[in-house]
Amino acid sequence: MRKAFARLGTKFVDPTVISVEEDSVFEAFPVDGIGASISDEDISIPVAGAYRFGDKLVVMYSGLLGIKHGLETVIDAAALLRDREDVVFFIRGEGPRRDALEQQAQDLGLENVRFGGERPIEEVPYLLARADVCVTTLLPDPYLEKIVSVKIFEYLACEKPVVGALRGEGARVLEASGGGIAIDPADARAMADAIRELLDKPERRAEMGVAGRRYIEEHHSRAAIAARLEELLGEVTHASPPAAPAPAE
């Protein structure tokens, strides 16, 4: 029955968000090796060499370049880390803020920021495998505090440590997972400091990656969601029927 619930769940939930099962876009990565980095020279994975990062450490944002995301914070953090010649910021995606973000990077004279457009969803895990640290941001808005960004699940499922400039539910998931660091929205200094610390501590990055992956498997995989749904339905079906109304006198 649980397998049936898991299949049912795919009709309502984007499998690229929560699934780490064999038929998701994460199938390319075995559980024990999903976080292993790939190199530009891996010819078996064409996208691996598409951006030629060389031996640089890669800080990656992957997703929509939208108004609500406040990605200016990422560009400002890159400016604070321009002294690190071994680091490149890669911003993958399209959206209404792309032109403005590229202009911001140009105005700041940043040579450590690169932009990439959309890629087929099947290639996203391979790109994330090339990242050393992933980042996500949201503007400081009460409504946005109720949202958990899709990319958080993708980053954690791909065994990547995450720095998130956000509050609310997204921050809660990052901290609960053990795979992320939550900082205040729009705080570029805090983002730069957190990124620098992670880049300088590869063992901590690896530990956070494993913790984040485990959290997704235990709480947000299809199997985990199917189990919760089965439990919930069991509680409903075994609940005592409501008492009959007393007869009128």
Phi and psi in degrees as GROMACS dihedral restraints (atoms count N, CA, C in turn):
[ dihedral_restraints ]
;  ai    aj    ak    al  type     phi  dphi    fc
    3     4     5     6     1   -62.5    20    10
    4     5     6     7     1   -37.2    20    10
    6     7     8     9     1   -63.1    20    10
    7     8     9    10     1   -37.0    20    10
    9    10    11    12     1   -65.1    20    10
   10    11    12    13     1   -40.6    20    10
   12    13    14    15     1   -64.6    20    10
   13    14    15    16     1   -38.5    20    10
   15    16    17    18     1   -63.0    20    10
   16    17    18    19     1   -42.5    20    10
   18    19    20    21     1   -66.0    20    10
   19    20    21    22     1   -39.2    20    10
   21    22    23    24     1   -62.0    20    10
   22    23    24    25     1   -37.3    20    10
   24    25    26    27     1   -62.8    20    10
   25    26    27    28     1   -28.7    20    10
   27    28    29    30     1   -68.2    20    10
   28    29    30    31     1   -17.7    20    10
   30    31    32    33     1   -76.2    20    10
   31    32    33    34     1   -19.3    20    10
   33    34    35    36     1  -116.9    20    10
   34    35    36    37     1   -15.6    20    10
   36    37    38    39     1  -126.1    20    10
   37    38    39    40     1   133.2    20    10
   39    40    41    42     1   -64.2    20    10
   40    41    42    43     1   116.3    20    10
   42    43    44    45     1   -63.4    20    10
   43    44    45    46     1   -21.9    20    10
   45    46    47    48     1   -74.5    20    10
   46    47    48    49     1   -12.6    20    10
   48    49    50    51     1   -84.7    20    10
   49    50    51    52     1   -49.4    20    10
   51    52    53    54     1  -117.1    20    10
   52    53    54    55     1   -14.2    20    10
   54    55    56    57     1   -87.6    20    10
   55    56    57    58     1   135.1    20    10
   57    58    59    60     1  -124.0    20    10
   58    59    60    61     1    28.4    20    10
   60    61    62    63     1   -88.0    20    10
   61    62    63    64     1   175.6    20    10
   63    64    65    66     1   -67.8    20    10
   64    65    66    67     1   -21.8    20    10
   66    67    68    69     1  -104.1    20    10
   67    68    69    70     1    20.1    20    10
   69    70    71    72     1   -98.4    20    10
   70    71    72    73     1   178.2    20    10
   72    73    74    75     1   -69.0    20    10
   73    74    75    76     1   -10.6    20    10
   75    76    77    78     1   -87.9    20    10
   76    77    78    79     1     4.8    20    10
   78    79    80    81     1   -62.2    20    10
   79    80    81    82     1   -20.6    20    10
   81    82    83    84     1   -67.9    20    10
   82    83    84    85     1   -16.9    20    10
   84    85    86    87     1  -115.0    20    10
   85    86    87    88     1   115.9    20    10
   87    88    89    90     1   -65.2    20    10
   88    89    90    91     1   155.5    20    10
   90    91    92    93     1   -55.5    20    10
   91    92    93    94     1   -38.7    20    10
   93    94    95    96     1   -82.8    20    10
   94    95    96    97     1    -5.7    20    10
   96    97    98    99     1  -133.0    20    10
   97    98    99   100     1    12.3    20    10
   99   100   101   102     1   -63.8    20    10
  100   101   102   103     1   -29.9    20    10
  102   103   104   105     1   -88.6    20    10
  103   104   105   106     1    -2.9    20    10
  105   106   107   108     1   -64.3    20    10
  106   107   108   109     1   132.9    20    10
  108   109   110   111     1   -73.7    20    10
  109   110   111   112     1   153.4    20    10
  111   112   113   114     1  -114.6    20    10
  112   113   114   115     1   158.0    20    10
  114   115   116   117     1  -104.6    20    10
  115   116   117   118     1   165.5    20    10
  117   118   119   120     1   -61.9    20    10
  118   119   120   121     1   -24.2    20    10
  120   121   122   123     1   -90.2    20    10
  121   122   123   124     1     1.8    20    10
  123   124   125   126     1   -72.8    20    10
  124   125   126   127     1    93.5    20    10
  126   127   128   129     1   -71.4    20    10
  127   128   129   130     1   -15.2    20    10
  129   130   131   132     1   -75.4    20    10
  130   131   132   133     1   -12.5    20    10
  132   133   134   135     1  -125.9    20    10
  133   134   135   136     1    92.1    20    10
  135   136   137   138     1   -53.0    20    10
  136   137   138   139     1   -39.7    20    10
  138   139   140   141     1   -68.0    20    10
  139   140   141   142     1   -17.9    20    10
  141   142   143   144     1   -59.8    20    10
  142   143   144   145     1   -33.9    20    10
  144   145   146   147     1  -103.3    20    10
  145   146   147   148     1     9.6    20    10
  147   148   149   150     1   -67.3    20    10
  148   149   150   151     1   -28.3    20    10
  150   151   152   153     1  -115.6    20    10
  151   152   153   154     1    -8.0    20    10
  153   154   155   156     1    51.9    20    10
  154   155   156   157     1    65.6    20    10
  156   157   158   159     1   -80.0    20    10
  157   158   159   160     1   -12.9    20    10
  159   160   161   162     1    63.9    20    10
  160   161   162   163     1  -136.3    20    10
  162   163   164   165     1   -99.9    20    10
  163   164   165   166     1    17.1    20    10
  165   166   167   168     1   -74.9    20    10
  166   167   168   169     1   151.8    20    10
  168   169   170   171     1   -76.2    20    10
  169   170   171   172     1   135.7    20    10
  171   172   173   174     1  -112.6    20    10
  172   173   174   175     1   123.0    20    10
  174   175   176   177     1  -102.2    20    10
  175   176   177   178     1   119.4    20    10
  177   178   179   180     1  -122.3    20    10
  178   179   180   181     1   136.4    20    10
  180   181   182   183     1  -114.3    20    10
  181   182   183   184     1   130.6    20    10
  183   184   185   186     1  -131.0    20    10
  184   185   186   187     1   116.5    20    10
  186   187   188   189     1   151.2    20    10
  187   188   189   190     1  -165.5    20    10
  189   190   191   192     1   -68.0    20    10
  190   191   192   193     1   137.2    20    10
  192   193   194   195     1   -97.0    20    10
  193   194   195   196     1    74.3    20    10
  195   196   197   198     1  -100.4    20    10
  196   197   198   199     1   171.6    20    10
  198   199   200   201     1   -67.5    20    10
  199   200   201   202     1   -39.0    20    10
  201   202   203   204     1   -73.6    20    10
  202   203   204   205     1   -11.6    20    10
  204   205   206   207     1   -81.4    20    10
  205   206   207   208     1   -24.0    20    10
  207   208   209   210     1    63.5    20    10
  208   209   210   211     1    42.3    20    10
  210   211   212   213     1   -72.1    20    10
  211   212   213   214     1    -6.3    20    10
  213   214   215   216     1   -57.5    20    10
  214   215   216   217     1   -29.7    20    10
  216   217   218   219     1   -62.4    20    10
  217   218   219   220     1   -37.8    20    10
  219   220   221   222     1   -66.4    20    10
  220   221   222   223     1   -42.1    20    10
  222   223   224   225     1   -64.2    20    10
  223   224   225   226     1   -42.2    20    10
  225   226   227   228     1   -64.4    20    10
  226   227   228   229     1   -36.8    20    10
  228   229   230   231     1   -65.2    20    10
  229   230   231   232     1   -39.2    20    10
  231   232   233   234     1   -61.7    20    10
  232   233   234   235     1   -38.2    20    10
  234   235   236   237     1   -62.7    20    10
  235   236   237   238     1   -37.6    20    10
  237   238   239   240     1   -71.8    20    10
  238   239   240   241     1   -17.6    20    10
  240   241   242   243     1  -110.3    20    10
  241   242   243   244     1    18.8    20    10
  243   244   245   246     1   -66.0    20    10
  244   245   246   247     1   -17.1    20    10
  246   247   248   249     1   -72.6    20    10
  247   248   249   250     1   -15.4    20    10
  249   250   251   252     1   -88.9    20    10
  250   251   252   253     1    95.7    20    10
  252   253   254   255     1   -70.5    20    10
  253   254   255   256     1   -10.9    20    10
  255   256   257   258     1   -93.6    20    10
  256   257   258   259     1     8.0    20    10
  258   259   260   261     1  -124.9    20    10
  259   260   261   262     1   138.9    20    10
  261   262   263   264     1  -130.8    20    10
  262   263   264   265     1   138.8    20    10
  264   265   266   267     1   -96.4    20    10
  265   266   267   268     1   127.3    20    10
  267   268   269   270     1  -119.1    20    10
  268   269   270   271     1   121.7    20    10
  270   271   272   273     1  -113.4    20    10
  271   272   273   274     1   107.9    20    10
  273   274   275   276     1  -104.5    20    10
  274   275   276   277     1   128.4    20    10
  276   277   278   279     1   140.5    20    10
  277   278   279   280     1   176.6    20    10
  279   280   281   282     1  -126.9    20    10
  280   281   282   283     1   166.2    20    10
  282   283   284   285     1   158.7    20    10
  283   284   285   286     1   174.6    20    10
  285   286   287   288     1   -65.6    20    10
  286   287   288   289     1   -15.7    20    10
  288   289   290   291     1  -100.7    20    10
  289   290   291   292     1     2.2    20    10
  291   292   293   294     1   -60.8    20    10
  292   293   294   295     1   -49.3    20    10
  294   295   296   297     1   -58.7    20    10
  295   296   297   298     1   -42.6    20    10
  297   298   299   300     1   -66.2    20    10
  298   299   300   301     1   -38.5    20    10
  300   301   302   303     1   -68.4    20    10
  301   302   303   304     1   -40.3    20    10
  303   304   305   306     1   -64.0    20    10
  304   305   306   307     1   -38.3    20    10
  306   307   308   309     1   -66.1    20    10
  307   308   309   310     1   -40.1    20    10
  309   310   311   312     1   -60.4    20    10
  310   311   312   313     1   -45.6    20    10
  312   313   314   315     1   -63.1    20    10
  313   314   315   316     1   -38.5    20    10
  315   316   317   318     1   -67.7    20    10
  316   317   318   319     1   -43.5    20    10
  318   319   320   321     1   -62.3    20    10
  319   320   321   322     1   -32.5    20    10
  321   322   323   324     1   -84.5    20    10
  322   323   324   325     1    -3.5    20    10
  324   325   326   327     1    66.6    20    10
  325   326   327   328     1    35.0    20    10
  327   328   329   330     1   -84.3    20    10
  328   329   330   331     1   124.4    20    10
  330   331   332   333     1  -102.2    20    10
  331   332   333   334     1     0.0    20    10
  333   334   335   336     1  -104.4    20    10
  334   335   336   337     1    17.5    20    10
  336   337   338   339     1  -123.8    20    10
  337   338   339   340     1   129.9    20    10
  339   340   341   342     1  -126.8    20    10
  340   341   342   343     1   149.9    20    10
  342   343   344   345     1  -117.3    20    10
  343   344   345   346     1   143.4    20    10
  345   346   347   348     1  -134.3    20    10
  346   347   348   349     1   144.4    20    10
  348   349   350   351     1   -81.1    20    10
  349   350   351   352     1  -160.8    20    10
  351   352   353   354     1   -67.7    20    10
  352   353   354   355     1   149.9    20    10
  354   355   356   357     1  -130.8    20    10
  355   356   357   358     1   154.1    20    10
  357   358   359   360     1   -55.2    20    10
  358   359   360   361     1   142.5    20    10
  360   361   362   363     1   -57.5    20    10
  361   362   363   364     1   -29.9    20    10
  363   364   365   366     1   -65.1    20    10
  364   365   366   367     1   -23.1    20    10
  366   367   368   369     1   -89.2    20    10
  367   368   369   370     1   -14.8    20    10
  369   370   371   372     1   -58.4    20    10
  370   371   372   373     1   -45.6    20    10
  372   373   374   375     1   -59.6    20    10
  373   374   375   376     1   -34.3    20    10
  375   376   377   378     1   -68.0    20    10
  376   377   378   379     1   -37.4    20    10
  378   379   380   381     1   -66.4    20    10
  379   380   381   382     1   -43.6    20    10
  381   382   383   384     1   -63.2    20    10
  382   383   384   385     1   -30.8    20    10
  384   385   386   387     1   -63.4    20    10
  385   386   387   388     1   -23.6    20    10
  387   388   389   390     1   -82.3    20    10
  388   389   390   391     1   -11.2    20    10
  390   391   392   393     1   -80.8    20    10
  391   392   393   394     1   149.4    20    10
  393   394   395   396     1  -100.7    20    10
  394   395   396   397     1   -34.2    20    10
  396   397   398   399     1  -140.5    20    10
  397   398   399   400     1   137.9    20    10
  399   400   401   402     1  -110.0    20    10
  400   401   402   403     1   150.3    20    10
  402   403   404   405     1  -129.2    20    10
  403   404   405   406     1   153.0    20    10
  405   406   407   408     1  -146.2    20    10
  406   407   408   409     1   150.3    20    10
  408   409   410   411     1  -143.4    20    10
  409   410   411   412     1   152.8    20    10
  411   412   413   414     1  -145.0    20    10
  412   413   414   415     1   148.5    20    10
  414   415   416   417     1   -66.8    20    10
  415   416   417   418     1   154.0    20    10
  417   418   419   420     1   -75.9    20    10
  418   419   420   421     1    83.2    20    10
  420   421   422   423     1  -131.5    20    10
  421   422   423   424     1   134.3    20    10
  423   424   425   426     1   -55.0    20    10
  424   425   426   427     1   -38.9    20    10
  426   427   428   429     1   -64.1    20    10
  427   428   429   430     1   -42.6    20    10
  429   430   431   432     1   -68.4    20    10
  430   431   432   433     1   -18.8    20    10
  432   433   434   435     1   -68.8    20    10
  433   434   435   436     1   -15.0    20    10
  435   436   437   438     1   -87.8    20    10
  436   437   438   439     1    -6.8    20    10
  438   439   440   441     1  -100.3    20    10
  439   440   441   442     1   137.8    20    10
  441   442   443   444     1  -109.6    20    10
  442   443   444   445     1   112.6    20    10
  444   445   446   447     1   -62.4    20    10
  445   446   447   448     1   139.6    20    10
  447   448   449   450     1   -52.9    20    10
  448   449   450   451     1   -41.3    20    10
  450   451   452   453     1   -63.1    20    10
  451   452   453   454     1   -26.3    20    10
  453   454   455   456     1   -60.2    20    10
  454   455   456   457     1   -45.0    20    10
  456   457   458   459     1   -65.4    20    10
  457   458   459   460     1   -39.7    20    10
  459   460   461   462     1   -64.4    20    10
  460   461   462   463     1   -46.9    20    10
  462   463   464   465     1   -58.8    20    10
  463   464   465   466     1   -50.0    20    10
  465   466   467   468     1   -64.9    20    10
  466   467   468   469     1   -40.2    20    10
  468   469   470   471     1   -64.2    20    10
  469   470   471   472     1   -28.9    20    10
  471   472   473   474     1   -90.2    20    10
  472   473   474   475     1    13.3    20    10
  474   475   476   477     1    63.7    20    10
  475   476   477   478     1    41.9    20    10
  477   478   479   480     1  -114.0    20    10
  478   479   480   481     1   137.7    20    10
  480   481   482   483     1   -69.5    20    10
  481   482   483   484     1   144.5    20    10
  483   484   485   486     1  -125.3    20    10
  484   485   486   487     1   137.3    20    10
  486   487   488   489     1  -112.2    20    10
  487   488   489   490     1   119.1    20    10
  489   490   491   492     1  -119.1    20    10
  490   491   492   493     1   121.5    20    10
  492   493   494   495     1   -92.5    20    10
  493   494   495   496     1    85.0    20    10
  495   496   497   498     1  -162.0    20    10
  496   497   498   499     1   170.4    20    10
  498   499   500   501     1  -126.7    20    10
  499   500   501   502     1   177.7    20    10
  501   502   503   504     1    75.3    20    10
  502   503   504   505     1  -141.4    20    10
  504   505   506   507     1   -62.7    20    10
  505   506   507   508     1   -38.4    20    10
  507   508   509   510     1   -62.1    20    10
  508   509   510   511     1   -44.3    20    10
  510   511   512   513     1   -63.8    20    10
  511   512   513   514     1   -39.3    20    10
  513   514   515   516     1   -61.9    20    10
  514   515   516   517     1   -44.8    20    10
  516   517   518   519     1   -62.6    20    10
  517   518   519   520     1   -44.4    20    10
  519   520   521   522     1   -59.0    20    10
  520   521   522   523     1   -46.9    20    10
  522   523   524   525     1   -70.1    20    10
  523   524   525   526     1   -39.1    20    10
  525   526   527   528     1   -66.3    20    10
  526   527   528   529     1   -31.5    20    10
  528   529   530   531     1   -71.6    20    10
  529   530   531   532     1   -25.8    20    10
  531   532   533   534     1    77.6    20    10
  532   533   534   535     1     0.9    20    10
  534   535   536   537     1  -108.2    20    10
  535   536   537   538     1     6.3    20    10
  537   538   539   540     1  -144.1    20    10
  538   539   540   541     1   163.4    20    10
  540   541   542   543     1  -121.1    20    10
  541   542   543   544     1   124.2    20    10
  543   544   545   546     1  -101.9    20    10
  544   545   546   547     1   131.4    20    10
  546   547   548   549     1  -126.9    20    10
  547   548   549   550     1   170.2    20    10
  549   550   551   552     1   -66.3    20    10
  550   551   552   553     1   142.4    20    10
  552   553   554   555     1   -58.0    20    10
  553   554   555   556     1   145.6    20    10
  555   556   557   558     1    66.7    20    10
  556   557   558   559     1    12.0    20    10
  558   559   560   561     1   -96.9    20    10
  559   560   561   562     1    87.9    20    10
  561   562   563   564     1   -65.6    20    10
  562   563   564   565     1   -36.2    20    10
  564   565   566   567     1   -62.6    20    10
  565   566   567   568     1   -45.8    20    10
  567   568   569   570     1   -64.3    20    10
  568   569   570   571     1   -38.1    20    10
  570   571   572   573     1   -64.9    20    10
  571   572   573   574     1   -45.4    20    10
  573   574   575   576     1   -61.8    20    10
  574   575   576   577     1   -42.3    20    10
  576   577   578   579     1   -64.3    20    10
  577   578   579   580     1   -42.6    20    10
  579   580   581   582     1   -65.9    20    10
  580   581   582   583     1   -41.6    20    10
  582   583   584   585     1   -63.5    20    10
  583   584   585   586     1   -46.0    20    10
  585   586   587   588     1   -59.5    20    10
  586   587   588   589     1   -43.6    20    10
  588   589   590   591     1   -61.6    20    10
  589   590   591   592     1   -43.9    20    10
  591   592   593   594     1   -67.5    20    10
  592   593   594   595     1   -40.6    20    10
  594   595   596   597     1   -63.6    20    10
  595   596   597   598     1   -30.2    20    10
  597   598   599   600     1   -85.8    20    10
  598   599   600   601     1    -4.7    20    10
  600   601   602   603     1  -130.4    20    10
  601   602   603   604     1    79.2    20    10
  603   604   605   606     1   -60.1    20    10
  604   605   606   607     1   -32.9    20    10
  606   607   608   609     1   -66.4    20    10
  607   608   609   610     1   -39.9    20    10
  609   610   611   612     1   -66.8    20    10
  610   611   612   613     1   -39.3    20    10
  612   613   614   615     1   -57.8    20    10
  613   614   615   616     1   -44.3    20    10
  615   616   617   618     1   -64.7    20    10
  616   617   618   619     1   -43.2    20    10
  618   619   620   621     1   -62.7    20    10
  619   620   621   622     1   -43.3    20    10
  621   622   623   624     1   -65.5    20    10
  622   623   624   625     1   -38.4    20    10
  624   625   626   627     1   -60.9    20    10
  625   626   627   628     1   -45.8    20    10
  627   628   629   630     1   -63.7    20    10
  628   629   630   631     1   -42.6    20    10
  630   631   632   633     1   -63.2    20    10
  631   632   633   634     1   -42.6    20    10
  633   634   635   636     1   -64.8    20    10
  634   635   636   637     1   -43.1    20    10
  636   637   638   639     1   -61.0    20    10
  637   638   639   640     1   -44.9    20    10
  639   640   641   642     1   -61.5    20    10
  640   641   642   643     1   -40.1    20    10
  642   643   644   645     1   -61.3    20    10
  643   644   645   646     1   -43.2    20    10
  645   646   647   648     1   -64.1    20    10
  646   647   648   649     1   -44.1    20    10
  648   649   650   651     1   -61.0    20    10
  649   650   651   652     1   -39.6    20    10
  651   652   653   654     1   -81.7    20    10
  652   653   654   655     1   -27.0    20    10
  654   655   656   657     1  -121.1    20    10
  655   656   657   658     1   -22.9    20    10
  657   658   659   660     1  -132.4    20    10
  658   659   660   661     1    12.2    20    10
  660   661   662   663     1   -79.0    20    10
  661   662   663   664     1   165.5    20    10
  663   664   665   666     1   -58.8    20    10
  664   665   666   667     1   -40.4    20    10
  666   667   668   669     1   -62.8    20    10
  667   668   669   670     1   -42.5    20    10
  669   670   671   672     1   -66.2    20    10
  670   671   672   673     1   -41.8    20    10
  672   673   674   675     1   -68.6    20    10
  673   674   675   676     1   -38.8    20    10
  675   676   677   678     1   -62.5    20    10
  676   677   678   679     1   -39.0    20    10
  678   679   680   681     1   -64.9    20    10
  679   680   681   682     1   -41.0    20    10
  681   682   683   684     1   -66.3    20    10
  682   683   684   685     1   -40.0    20    10
  684   685   686   687     1   -64.3    20    10
  685   686   687   688     1   -42.2    20    10
  687   688   689   690     1   -61.7    20    10
  688   689   690   691     1   -43.0    20    10
  690   691   692   693     1   -63.5    20    10
  691   692   693   694     1   -43.4    20    10
  693   694   695   696     1   -63.2    20    10
  694   695   696   697     1   -44.9    20    10
  696   697   698   699     1   -64.2    20    10
  697   698   699   700     1   -35.0    20    10
  699   700   701   702     1   -64.0    20    10
  700   701   702   703     1   -40.1    20    10
  702   703   704   705     1   -64.9    20    10
  703   704   705   706     1   -39.1    20    10
  705   706   707   708     1   -67.8    20    10
  706   707   708   709     1   -45.5    20    10
  708   709   710   711     1   -72.3    20    10
  709   710   711   712     1   -23.0    20    10
  711   712   713   714     1   -99.8    20    10
  712   713   714   715     1     4.6    20    10
  714   715   716   717     1   -68.6    20    10
  715   716   717   718     1   148.1    20    10
  717   718   719   720     1   -67.2    20    10
  718   719   720   721     1   138.4    20    10
  720   721   722   723     1   -66.1    20    10
  721   722   723   724     1   151.5    20    10
  723   724   725   726     1   -62.9    20    10
  724   725   726   727     1   144.7    20    10
  726   727   728   729     1   -64.1    20    10
  727   728   729   730     1   140.9    20    10
  729   730   731   732     1   -68.7    20    10
  730   731   732   733     1   143.5    20    10
  732   733   734   735     1   -63.9    20    10
  733   734   735   736     1   146.6    20    10
  735   736   737   738     1   -67.9    20    10
  736   737   738   739     1   142.3    20    10
  738   739   740   741     1   -63.4    20    10
  739   740   741   742     1   144.7    20    10
  741   742   743   744     1   -70.1    20    10
  742   743   744   745     1   139.1    20    10
